[in-house]
Amino acid sequence: MQSIVSNIATHYTRSGKGRVIVLLHGWGDGSQSWQSFANKLASDYDVIVPDLPGFGGTEAPKEAWNVMRYAEFVRDLIHKIGVQPYAIIGHSNGGAIAVKGVGQGMFQAEKLILLASAGVRNPRANPGLQVIAKVGKVVAAPLPSKVRNKLRRKLYQKAGSDLLVAEHMQDTFKKIVRDDVRADAAYISTPTLLVYGDADTETPIEIAHELHSAIEGSRLLILPGVGHHVHSEAEDVALKTVREFLHA
């Protein structure tokens, strides 16, 4: 489906019938990352999955956005479609957007589910990132552009940064990773489920505990041996847990 939301040409999918669930994907992903999970939820729910601006079939914003601006976009999308979500499920950066939106009261839901949610920012979590970036810039300067770009990409990957996952969104990424949503999480009274994998290196379980502590009454499930994409790596367990929480 196509619509104009916040002056942006927006693509989203919608399937199933019942109470509305909105799924928000992570950085560098799109609605397709939810496909199997969404299809199974659609047997009981009306499932809406947008491509967030800059990803999938949705136009990129004309300027750099932060987490707040993405939350405003989700608010505008919900209003445009004319639904009241029963639940919002966010993965990774989609989880940070959900926390910001619910915590700020921009949109509401009866249930909030955070899968490997990001949003806890620690500038000292990766102290070598700036050094690696600067060294790489100096070393690569005399090289041809193709070689320089390849080296730069390898250096950022080595540092564990998603900066170049979506190269056209680098300025937005720099804003996103400076947004900490713990203060917003503290305002959430919505029943909340957090699901993380203990093998996740992108949003490690330290983040899970931070958000769990901030959201009063929240429930935290840690899946052993599971990485960042909990809804695909451990789909059966994640889906069972999510369904139980939605039915509760």
PyRosetta script that sets phi, psi and omega in degrees:
from pyrosetta import init, pose_from_sequence

init()
pose = pose_from_sequence("MQSIVSNIATHYTRSGKGRVIVLLHGWGDGSQSWQSFANKLASDYDVIVPDLPGFGGTEAPKEAWNVMRYAEFVRDLIHKIGVQPYAIIGHSNGGAIAVKGVGQGMFQAEKLILLASAGVRNPRANPGLQVIAKVGKVVAAPLPSKVRNKLRRKLYQKAGSDLLVAEHMQDTFKKIVRDDVRADAAYISTPTLLVYGDADTETPIEIAHELHSAIEGSRLLILPGVGHHVHSEAEDVALKTVREFLHA")
pose.set_psi(1, 151.5)
pose.set_omega(1, -179.2)
pose.set_phi(2, -126.3)
pose.set_psi(2, 144.0)
pose.set_omega(2, 176.6)
pose.set_phi(3, -156.6)
pose.set_psi(3, 162.6)
pose.set_omega(3, 173.3)
pose.set_phi(4, -100.8)
pose.set_psi(4, 117.0)
pose.set_omega(4, -178.5)
pose.set_phi(5, -127.7)
pose.set_psi(5, 127.0)
pose.set_omega(5, -178.2)
pose.set_phi(6, 52.7)
pose.set_psi(6, 38.3)
pose.set_omega(6, -179.4)
pose.set_phi(7, 63.7)
pose.set_psi(7, 23.3)
pose.set_omega(7, -180.0)
pose.set_phi(8, -121.7)
pose.set_psi(8, 130.5)
pose.set_omega(8, 175.5)
pose.set_phi(9, -66.9)
pose.set_psi(9, 116.5)
pose.set_omega(9, -168.3)
pose.set_phi(10, -118.2)
pose.set_psi(10, 134.3)
pose.set_omega(10, 174.2)
pose.set_phi(11, -108.4)
pose.set_psi(11, 137.6)
pose.set_omega(11, 173.5)
pose.set_phi(12, -149.7)
pose.set_psi(12, 158.9)
pose.set_omega(12, 175.6)
pose.set_phi(13, -109.8)
pose.set_psi(13, 154.3)
pose.set_omega(13, 177.7)
pose.set_phi(14, -146.6)
pose.set_psi(14, 129.3)
pose.set_omega(14, -178.5)
pose.set_phi(15, -151.5)
pose.set_psi(15, 155.3)
pose.set_omega(15, 177.4)
pose.set_phi(16, 87.7)
pose.set_psi(16, 178.9)
pose.set_omega(16, 179.1)
pose.set_phi(17, -138.7)
pose.set_psi(17, 153.6)
pose.set_omega(17, 179.4)
pose.set_phi(18, 123.3)
pose.set_psi(18, -156.0)
pose.set_omega(18, 178.8)
pose.set_phi(19, -68.0)
pose.set_psi(19, 147.0)
pose.set_omega(19, -171.3)
pose.set_phi(20, -82.8)
pose.set_psi(20, 132.3)
pose.set_omega(20, 171.9)
pose.set_phi(21, -122.6)
pose.set_psi(21, 131.3)
pose.set_omega(21, 177.1)
pose.set_phi(22, -108.2)
pose.set_psi(22, 126.6)
pose.set_omega(22, 179.4)
pose.set_phi(23, -106.7)
pose.set_psi(23, 129.6)
pose.set_omega(23, -179.1)
pose.set_phi(24, -116.1)
pose.set_psi(24, 121.8)
pose.set_omega(24, -176.0)
pose.set_phi(25, -81.9)
pose.set_psi(25, 169.2)
pose.set_omega(25, -179.4)
pose.set_phi(26, -88.8)
pose.set_psi(26, 178.6)
pose.set_omega(26, -179.1)
pose.set_phi(27, -62.8)
pose.set_psi(27, 132.3)
pose.set_omega(27, 178.1)
pose.set_phi(28, 81.6)
pose.set_psi(28, -5.3)
pose.set_omega(28, 178.1)
pose.set_phi(29, -100.2)
pose.set_psi(29, -163.3)
pose.set_omega(29, 177.6)
pose.set_phi(30, -163.3)
pose.set_psi(30, -172.8)
pose.set_omega(30, -178.0)
pose.set_phi(31, -59.6)
pose.set_psi(31, -28.3)
pose.set_omega(31, -178.2)
pose.set_phi(32, -64.4)
pose.set_psi(32, -23.2)
pose.set_omega(32, 179.8)
pose.set_phi(33, -68.3)
pose.set_psi(33, -16.6)
pose.set_omega(33, 179.4)
pose.set_phi(34, -100.3)
pose.set_psi(34, -0.6)
pose.set_omega(34, -164.4)
pose.set_phi(35, -51.8)
pose.set_psi(35, -55.3)
pose.set_omega(35, -177.9)
pose.set_phi(36, -64.8)
pose.set_psi(36, -45.8)
pose.set_omega(36, -179.6)
pose.set_phi(37, -60.8)
pose.set_psi(37, -45.1)
pose.set_omega(37, -179.1)
pose.set_phi(38, -65.3)
pose.set_psi(38, -41.8)
pose.set_omega(38, -179.5)
pose.set_phi(39, -60.5)
pose.set_psi(39, -37.4)
pose.set_omega(39, -179.5)
pose.set_phi(40, -75.0)
pose.set_psi(40, -36.9)
pose.set_omega(40, 176.1)
pose.set_phi(41, -67.0)
pose.set_psi(41, -29.5)
pose.set_omega(41, -176.2)
pose.set_phi(42, -66.7)
pose.set_psi(42, -10.5)
pose.set_omega(42, 175.8)
pose.set_phi(43, -70.0)
pose.set_psi(43, -19.1)
pose.set_omega(43, -178.8)
pose.set_phi(44, -126.8)
pose.set_psi(44, -12.8)
pose.set_omega(44, -172.3)
pose.set_phi(45, -136.4)
pose.set_psi(45, 162.3)
pose.set_omega(45, 171.7)
pose.set_phi(46, -90.1)
pose.set_psi(46, 105.6)
pose.set_omega(46, -169.4)
pose.set_phi(47, -105.0)
pose.set_psi(47, 121.6)
pose.set_omega(47, -179.8)
pose.set_phi(48, -112.7)
pose.set_psi(48, 125.5)
pose.set_omega(48, -177.6)
pose.set_phi(49, -129.3)
pose.set_psi(49, 102.5)
pose.set_omega(49, 178.5)
pose.set_phi(50, -85.0)
pose.set_psi(50, 151.7)
pose.set_omega(50, 161.4)
pose.set_phi(51, -83.2)
pose.set_psi(51, 116.9)
pose.set_omega(51, -180.0)
pose.set_phi(52, -69.9)
pose.set_psi(52, 152.2)
pose.set_omega(52, -175.1)
pose.set_phi(53, -51.3)
pose.set_psi(53, 127.4)
pose.set_omega(53, -179.7)
pose.set_phi(54, 98.6)
pose.set_psi(54, -3.8)
pose.set_omega(54, -176.2)
pose.set_phi(55, -134.0)
pose.set_psi(55, 153.5)
pose.set_omega(55, 179.3)
pose.set_phi(56, 58.5)
pose.set_psi(56, -132.6)
pose.set_omega(56, -177.8)
pose.set_phi(57, -94.6)
pose.set_psi(57, 12.2)
pose.set_omega(57, -179.0)
pose.set_phi(58, -101.0)
pose.set_psi(58, 136.0)
pose.set_omega(58, -178.9)
pose.set_phi(59, -58.1)
pose.set_psi(59, 144.9)
pose.set_omega(59, 176.8)
pose.set_phi(60, -75.9)
pose.set_psi(60, 146.6)
pose.set_omega(60, 175.5)
pose.set_phi(61, -64.2)
pose.set_psi(61, 152.9)
pose.set_omega(61, -176.7)
pose.set_phi(62, -78.8)
pose.set_psi(62, -16.1)
pose.set_omega(62, 176.3)
pose.set_phi(63, -135.0)
pose.set_psi(63, 171.0)
pose.set_omega(63, -179.1)
pose.set_phi(64, -69.5)
pose.set_psi(64, 134.1)
pose.set_omega(64, 179.2)
pose.set_phi(65, -107.6)
pose.set_psi(65, 153.9)
pose.set_omega(65, 170.3)
pose.set_phi(66, -109.0)
pose.set_psi(66, -176.0)
pose.set_omega(66, -178.0)
pose.set_phi(67, -62.9)
pose.set_psi(67, -38.7)
pose.set_omega(67, 178.4)
pose.set_phi(68, -57.9)
pose.set_psi(68, -43.3)
pose.set_omega(68, -177.9)
pose.set_phi(69, -66.4)
pose.set_psi(69, -37.1)
pose.set_omega(69, 175.8)
pose.set_phi(70, -66.0)
pose.set_psi(70, -38.2)
pose.set_omega(70, 177.2)
pose.set_phi(71, -63.9)
pose.set_psi(71, -38.1)
pose.set_omega(71, 176.8)
pose.set_phi(72, -63.7)
pose.set_psi(72, -37.8)
pose.set_omega(72, 177.3)
pose.set_phi(73, -62.3)
pose.set_psi(73, -44.4)
pose.set_omega(73, 178.6)
pose.set_phi(74, -62.2)
pose.set_psi(74, -42.0)
pose.set_omega(74, 175.6)
pose.set_phi(75, -57.3)
pose.set_psi(75, -46.8)
pose.set_omega(75, -178.4)
pose.set_phi(76, -66.4)
pose.set_psi(76, -36.4)
pose.set_omega(76, 178.0)
pose.set_phi(77, -64.4)
pose.set_psi(77, -46.4)
pose.set_omega(77, 179.5)
pose.set_phi(78, -59.8)
pose.set_psi(78, -43.2)
pose.set_omega(78, 178.9)
pose.set_phi(79, -64.8)
pose.set_psi(79, -41.7)
pose.set_omega(79, -177.5)
pose.set_phi(80, -64.7)
pose.set_psi(80, -42.9)
pose.set_omega(80, 179.6)
pose.set_phi(81, -72.5)
pose.set_psi(81, -27.9)
pose.set_omega(81, 177.9)
pose.set_phi(82, 81.8)
pose.set_psi(82, 44.4)
pose.set_omega(82, -179.6)
pose.set_phi(83, -125.2)
pose.set_psi(83, 160.9)
pose.set_omega(83, 171.0)
pose.set_phi(84, -119.0)
pose.set_psi(84, 106.5)
pose.set_omega(84, -175.2)
pose.set_phi(85, -61.3)
pose.set_psi(85, 135.1)
pose.set_omega(85, 168.5)
pose.set_phi(86, -75.5)
pose.set_psi(86, -38.8)
pose.set_omega(86, -179.8)
pose.set_phi(87, -144.7)
pose.set_psi(87, 149.2)
pose.set_omega(87, 171.4)
pose.set_phi(88, -121.1)
pose.set_psi(88, 128.5)
pose.set_omega(88, 179.4)
pose.set_phi(89, -119.3)
pose.set_psi(89, 122.4)
pose.set_omega(89, -178.9)
pose.set_phi(90, -121.8)
pose.set_psi(90, 135.1)
pose.set_omega(90, 175.4)
pose.set_phi(91, -107.0)
pose.set_psi(91, 132.3)
pose.set_omega(91, 173.9)
pose.set_phi(92, 55.3)
pose.set_psi(92, -118.3)
pose.set_omega(92, 178.8)
pose.set_phi(93, -63.8)
pose.set_psi(93, -29.8)
pose.set_omega(93, 174.3)
pose.set_phi(94, -61.7)
pose.set_psi(94, -32.6)
pose.set_omega(94, 175.5)
pose.set_phi(95, -68.2)
pose.set_psi(95, -41.2)
pose.set_omega(95, 177.0)
pose.set_phi(96, -61.1)
pose.set_psi(96, -40.3)
pose.set_omega(96, 177.9)
pose.set_phi(97, -63.5)
pose.set_psi(97, -42.1)
pose.set_omega(97, 179.2)
pose.set_phi(98, -63.7)
pose.set_psi(98, -43.2)
pose.set_omega(98, 178.6)
pose.set_phi(99, -61.6)
pose.set_psi(99, -45.0)
pose.set_omega(99, 178.9)
pose.set_phi(100, -60.8)
pose.set_psi(100, -48.2)
pose.set_omega(100, -176.3)
pose.set_phi(101, -66.0)
pose.set_psi(101, -44.5)
pose.set_omega(101, 179.8)
pose.set_phi(102, -71.4)
pose.set_psi(102, -43.4)
pose.set_omega(102, -179.8)
pose.set_phi(103, -62.8)
pose.set_psi(103, -35.0)
pose.set_omega(103, 179.7)
pose.set_phi(104, -86.6)
pose.set_psi(104, -4.5)
pose.set_omega(104, 179.6)
pose.set_phi(105, 74.0)
pose.set_psi(105, 21.0)
pose.set_omega(105, 179.7)
pose.set_phi(106, -76.3)
pose.set_psi(106, -29.5)
pose.set_omega(106, 172.2)
pose.set_phi(107, -150.9)
pose.set_psi(107, 158.6)
pose.set_omega(107, -175.7)
pose.set_phi(108, -126.0)
pose.set_psi(108, 160.1)
pose.set_omega(108, 173.8)
pose.set_phi(109, -155.8)
pose.set_psi(109, 160.5)
pose.set_omega(109, 177.8)
pose.set_phi(110, -81.1)
pose.set_psi(110, -24.0)
pose.set_omega(110, 178.5)
pose.set_phi(111, -137.7)
pose.set_psi(111, 144.1)
pose.set_omega(111, 176.4)
pose.set_phi(112, -126.2)
pose.set_psi(112, 128.9)
pose.set_omega(112, -179.5)
pose.set_phi(113, -125.8)
pose.set_psi(113, 125.7)
pose.set_omega(113, -177.1)
pose.set_phi(114, -115.9)
pose.set_psi(114, 114.1)
pose.set_omega(114, 179.8)
pose.set_phi(115, -104.6)
pose.set_psi(115, 113.3)
pose.set_omega(115, -178.4)
pose.set_phi(116, 47.8)
pose.set_psi(116, 44.8)
pose.set_omega(116, -175.4)
pose.set_phi(117, -65.9)
pose.set_psi(117, 140.3)
pose.set_omega(117, 172.1)
pose.set_phi(118, -91.6)
pose.set_psi(118, -169.5)
pose.set_omega(118, 174.7)
pose.set_phi(119, 116.7)
pose.set_psi(119, -8.2)
pose.set_omega(119, 174.2)
pose.set_phi(120, -101.7)
pose.set_psi(120, 112.9)
pose.set_omega(120, -173.4)
pose.set_phi(121, -107.7)
pose.set_psi(121, 127.8)
pose.set_omega(121, 177.1)
pose.set_phi(122, -127.6)
pose.set_psi(122, 105.4)
pose.set_omega(122, -176.6)
pose.set_phi(123, -60.6)
pose.set_psi(123, -16.8)
pose.set_omega(123, 179.5)
pose.set_phi(124, -98.5)
pose.set_psi(124, 4.3)
pose.set_omega(124, -177.9)
pose.set_phi(125, -64.9)
pose.set_psi(125, -31.8)
pose.set_omega(125, 179.4)
pose.set_phi(126, -134.8)
pose.set_psi(126, 74.6)
pose.set_omega(126, -172.4)
pose.set_phi(127, -63.4)
pose.set_psi(127, -19.4)
pose.set_omega(127, -177.7)
pose.set_phi(128, -86.0)
pose.set_psi(128, -7.1)
pose.set_omega(128, -173.1)
pose.set_phi(129, -60.7)
pose.set_psi(129, -49.4)
pose.set_omega(129, -178.3)
pose.set_phi(130, -66.3)
pose.set_psi(130, -38.1)
pose.set_omega(130, 179.0)
pose.set_phi(131, -63.7)
pose.set_psi(131, -46.8)
pose.set_omega(131, -180.0)
pose.set_phi(132, -59.7)
pose.set_psi(132, -43.8)
pose.set_omega(132, -178.4)
pose.set_phi(133, -62.0)
pose.set_psi(133, -43.7)
pose.set_omega(133, -178.8)
pose.set_phi(134, -68.3)
pose.set_psi(134, -42.5)
pose.set_omega(134, 178.8)
pose.set_phi(135, -62.9)
pose.set_psi(135, -44.5)
pose.set_omega(135, 179.8)
pose.set_phi(136, -60.4)
pose.set_psi(136, -36.9)
pose.set_omega(136, -179.9)
pose.set_phi(137, -64.7)
pose.set_psi(137, -42.3)
pose.set_omega(137, -179.1)
pose.set_phi(138, -69.0)
pose.set_psi(138, -45.7)
pose.set_omega(138, -177.5)
pose.set_phi(139, -64.6)
pose.set_psi(139, -39.7)
pose.set_omega(139, -173.3)
pose.set_phi(140, -83.0)
pose.set_psi(140, -14.0)
pose.set_omega(140, -173.4)
pose.set_phi(141, -51.0)
pose.set_psi(141, -44.3)
pose.set_omega(141, -176.9)
pose.set_phi(142, -80.3)
pose.set_psi(142, -5.6)
pose.set_omega(142, -173.7)
pose.set_phi(143, -83.5)
pose.set_psi(143, 157.5)
pose.set_omega(143, 174.1)
pose.set_phi(144, -58.5)
pose.set_psi(144, 152.6)
pose.set_omega(144, -172.8)
pose.set_phi(145, -58.1)
pose.set_psi(145, -40.9)
pose.set_omega(145, -179.3)
pose.set_phi(146, -64.1)
pose.set_psi(146, -43.1)
pose.set_omega(146, 179.1)
pose.set_phi(147, -67.7)
pose.set_psi(147, -41.6)
pose.set_omega(147, 179.8)
pose.set_phi(148, -59.9)
pose.set_psi(148, -45.2)
pose.set_omega(148, -179.3)
pose.set_phi(149, -65.8)
pose.set_psi(149, -38.2)
pose.set_omega(149, 179.2)
pose.set_phi(150, -65.0)
pose.set_psi(150, -44.0)
pose.set_omega(150, 179.2)
pose.set_phi(151, -63.9)
pose.set_psi(151, -42.4)
pose.set_omega(151, -179.6)
pose.set_phi(152, -60.9)
pose.set_psi(152, -42.6)
pose.set_omega(152, 180.0)
pose.set_phi(153, -62.3)
pose.set_psi(153, -42.6)
pose.set_omega(153, -179.9)
pose.set_phi(154, -64.7)
pose.set_psi(154, -39.4)
pose.set_omega(154, 180.0)
pose.set_phi(155, -64.4)
pose.set_psi(155, -43.4)
pose.set_omega(155, 179.2)
pose.set_phi(156, -67.2)
pose.set_psi(156, -38.0)
pose.set_omega(156, 177.2)
pose.set_phi(157, -63.5)
pose.set_psi(157, -40.0)
pose.set_omega(157, 178.6)
pose.set_phi(158, -62.2)
pose.set_psi(158, -35.0)
pose.set_omega(158, -179.9)
pose.set_phi(159, -81.8)
pose.set_psi(159, -4.3)
pose.set_omega(159, 179.0)
pose.set_phi(160, 78.3)
pose.set_psi(160, 28.0)
pose.set_omega(160, -178.9)
pose.set_phi(161, -102.8)
pose.set_psi(161, 141.9)
pose.set_omega(161, 176.0)
pose.set_phi(162, -94.2)
pose.set_psi(162, 15.3)
pose.set_omega(162, -175.6)
pose.set_phi(163, -53.6)
pose.set_psi(163, -40.4)
pose.set_omega(163, -174.4)
pose.set_phi(164, -99.8)
pose.set_psi(164, 10.2)
pose.set_omega(164, 176.2)
pose.set_phi(165, -61.7)
pose.set_psi(165, -40.2)
pose.set_omega(165, 175.7)
pose.set_phi(166, -129.2)
pose.set_psi(166, 91.8)
pose.set_omega(166, -170.7)
pose.set_phi(167, -62.6)
pose.set_psi(167, -29.9)
pose.set_omega(167, 179.9)
pose.set_phi(168, -73.8)
pose.set_psi(168, -5.7)
pose.set_omega(168, -175.9)
pose.set_phi(169, -118.7)
pose.set_psi(169, 25.0)
pose.set_omega(169, -174.1)
pose.set_phi(170, -61.6)
pose.set_psi(170, -41.6)
pose.set_omega(170, -178.8)
pose.set_phi(171, -66.5)
pose.set_psi(171, -37.3)
pose.set_omega(171, 176.1)
pose.set_phi(172, -65.8)
pose.set_psi(172, -42.8)
pose.set_omega(172, 179.6)
pose.set_phi(173, -58.4)
pose.set_psi(173, -41.5)
pose.set_omega(173, -179.4)
pose.set_phi(174, -63.1)
pose.set_psi(174, -33.5)
pose.set_omega(174, 176.4)
pose.set_phi(175, -74.1)
pose.set_psi(175, -42.6)
pose.set_omega(175, -177.9)
pose.set_phi(176, -57.6)
pose.set_psi(176, -45.8)
pose.set_omega(176, -174.3)
pose.set_phi(177, -74.8)
pose.set_psi(177, -3.5)
pose.set_omega(177, 173.8)
pose.set_phi(178, -97.4)
pose.set_psi(178, -6.1)
pose.set_omega(178, -177.7)
pose.set_phi(179, -90.5)
pose.set_psi(179, 115.6)
pose.set_omega(179, 176.7)
pose.set_phi(180, -103.8)
pose.set_psi(180, 126.7)
pose.set_omega(180, -173.3)
pose.set_phi(181, -103.3)
pose.set_psi(181, 11.6)
pose.set_omega(181, -178.7)
pose.set_phi(182, -61.0)
pose.set_psi(182, -37.8)
pose.set_omega(182, 178.6)
pose.set_phi(183, -64.9)
pose.set_psi(183, -37.3)
pose.set_omega(183, 177.3)
pose.set_phi(184, -68.0)
pose.set_psi(184, -39.2)
pose.set_omega(184, -179.1)
pose.set_phi(185, -59.7)
pose.set_psi(185, -33.3)
pose.set_omega(185, -178.1)
pose.set_phi(186, -66.1)
pose.set_psi(186, -18.5)
pose.set_omega(186, 179.6)
pose.set_phi(187, -91.8)
pose.set_psi(187, -3.6)
pose.set_omega(187, -175.6)
pose.set_phi(188, -80.6)
pose.set_psi(188, 124.8)
pose.set_omega(188, 174.7)
pose.set_phi(189, -111.9)
pose.set_psi(189, -4.4)
pose.set_omega(189, 178.3)
pose.set_phi(190, -65.2)
pose.set_psi(190, 135.5)
pose.set_omega(190, 174.5)
pose.set_phi(191, -53.5)
pose.set_psi(191, 125.7)
pose.set_omega(191, -170.5)
pose.set_phi(192, -129.5)
pose.set_psi(192, 135.4)
pose.set_omega(192, 174.8)
pose.set_phi(193, -115.5)
pose.set_psi(193, 131.5)
pose.set_omega(193, 175.5)
pose.set_phi(194, -115.5)
pose.set_psi(194, 130.9)
pose.set_omega(194, 178.7)
pose.set_phi(195, -127.8)
pose.set_psi(195, 123.2)
pose.set_omega(195, -179.1)
pose.set_phi(196, -133.3)
pose.set_psi(196, 157.3)
pose.set_omega(196, 172.6)
pose.set_phi(197, -101.9)
pose.set_psi(197, 140.8)
pose.set_omega(197, -177.9)
pose.set_phi(198, -79.0)
pose.set_psi(198, -3.6)
pose.set_omega(198, 175.2)
pose.set_phi(199, -104.3)
pose.set_psi(199, 12.9)
pose.set_omega(199, -179.5)
pose.set_phi(200, -77.3)
pose.set_psi(200, 120.1)
pose.set_omega(200, 178.5)
pose.set_phi(201, -98.3)
pose.set_psi(201, -10.2)
pose.set_omega(201, -179.7)
pose.set_phi(202, -89.0)
pose.set_psi(202, -45.1)
pose.set_omega(202, 173.2)
pose.set_phi(203, -127.4)
pose.set_psi(203, 81.0)
pose.set_omega(203, -174.6)
pose.set_phi(204, -64.0)
pose.set_psi(204, 165.5)
pose.set_omega(204, -172.6)
pose.set_phi(205, -66.2)
pose.set_psi(205, -13.9)
pose.set_omega(205, 173.0)
pose.set_phi(206, -60.6)
pose.set_psi(206, -37.4)
pose.set_omega(206, 177.0)
pose.set_phi(207, -65.8)
pose.set_psi(207, -41.4)
pose.set_omega(207, 178.5)
pose.set_phi(208, -56.4)
pose.set_psi(208, -46.0)
pose.set_omega(208, -178.1)
pose.set_phi(209, -67.6)
pose.set_psi(209, -35.9)
pose.set_omega(209, 177.7)
pose.set_phi(210, -62.1)
pose.set_psi(210, -48.7)
pose.set_omega(210, -179.0)
pose.set_phi(211, -70.0)
pose.set_psi(211, -37.6)
pose.set_omega(211, 177.2)
pose.set_phi(212, -60.0)
pose.set_psi(212, -41.9)
pose.set_omega(212, 178.4)
pose.set_phi(213, -67.5)
pose.set_psi(213, -35.4)
pose.set_omega(213, -176.5)
pose.set_phi(214, -75.0)
pose.set_psi(214, -33.0)
pose.set_omega(214, -176.4)
pose.set_phi(215, -96.1)
pose.set_psi(215, 104.5)
pose.set_omega(215, -175.6)
pose.set_phi(216, -61.3)
pose.set_psi(216, 131.3)
pose.set_omega(216, 176.9)
pose.set_phi(217, 80.0)
pose.set_psi(217, 3.8)
pose.set_omega(217, -178.2)
pose.set_phi(218, -71.6)
pose.set_psi(218, 157.9)
pose.set_omega(218, 178.2)
pose.set_phi(219, -111.8)
pose.set_psi(219, 135.3)
pose.set_omega(219, -178.7)
pose.set_phi(220, -119.8)
pose.set_psi(220, 129.5)
pose.set_omega(220, 175.0)
pose.set_phi(221, -121.4)
pose.set_psi(221, 125.8)
pose.set_omega(221, 176.5)
pose.set_phi(222, -106.5)
pose.set_psi(222, 124.3)
pose.set_omega(222, -179.2)
pose.set_phi(223, -97.8)
pose.set_psi(223, 119.1)
pose.set_omega(223, -178.0)
pose.set_phi(224, -68.9)
pose.set_psi(224, 136.3)
pose.set_omega(224, 175.8)
pose.set_phi(225, 74.4)
pose.set_psi(225, 9.9)
pose.set_omega(225, -177.1)
pose.set_phi(226, -104.8)
pose.set_psi(226, 141.1)
pose.set_omega(226, -179.4)
pose.set_phi(227, -92.2)
pose.set_psi(227, -147.3)
pose.set_omega(227, -169.9)
pose.set_phi(228, -73.2)
pose.set_psi(228, -38.1)
pose.set_omega(228, -176.1)
pose.set_phi(229, -91.6)
pose.set_psi(229, 73.5)
pose.set_omega(229, -174.1)
pose.set_phi(230, -61.8)
pose.set_psi(230, -32.5)
pose.set_omega(230, -176.3)
pose.set_phi(231, -75.5)
pose.set_psi(231, -13.3)
pose.set_omega(231, 174.9)
pose.set_phi(232, -112.9)
pose.set_psi(232, -37.0)
pose.set_omega(232, -179.9)
pose.set_phi(233, -70.0)
pose.set_psi(233, -34.2)
pose.set_omega(233, 179.3)
pose.set_phi(234, -131.3)
pose.set_psi(234, 52.8)
pose.set_omega(234, -171.7)
pose.set_phi(235, -57.1)
pose.set_psi(235, -46.4)
pose.set_omega(235, -176.0)
pose.set_phi(236, -61.7)
pose.set_psi(236, -46.6)
pose.set_omega(236, -179.7)
pose.set_phi(237, -67.4)
pose.set_psi(237, -45.2)
pose.set_omega(237, -179.9)
pose.set_phi(238, -61.9)
pose.set_psi(238, -43.8)
pose.set_omega(238, -178.7)
pose.set_phi(239, -65.3)
pose.set_psi(239, -42.4)
pose.set_omega(239, 178.3)
pose.set_phi(240, -61.3)
pose.set_psi(240, -45.3)
pose.set_omega(240, 179.9)
pose.set_phi(241, -64.0)
pose.set_psi(241, -43.7)
pose.set_omega(241, 179.7)
pose.set_phi(242, -63.9)
pose.set_psi(242, -44.0)
pose.set_omega(242, -179.5)
pose.set_phi(243, -62.0)
pose.set_psi(243, -44.0)
pose.set_omega(243, 179.3)
pose.set_phi(244, -61.2)
pose.set_psi(244, -41.0)
pose.set_omega(244, 180.0)
pose.set_phi(245, -68.1)
pose.set_psi(245, -39.9)
pose.set_omega(245, 179.5)
pose.set_phi(246, -66.6)
pose.set_psi(246, -35.2)
pose.set_omega(246, -178.4)
pose.set_phi(247, -80.3)
pose.set_psi(247, -21.1)
pose.set_omega(247, -174.6)
pose.set_phi(248, -64.2)
pose.dump_pdb("model.pdb")
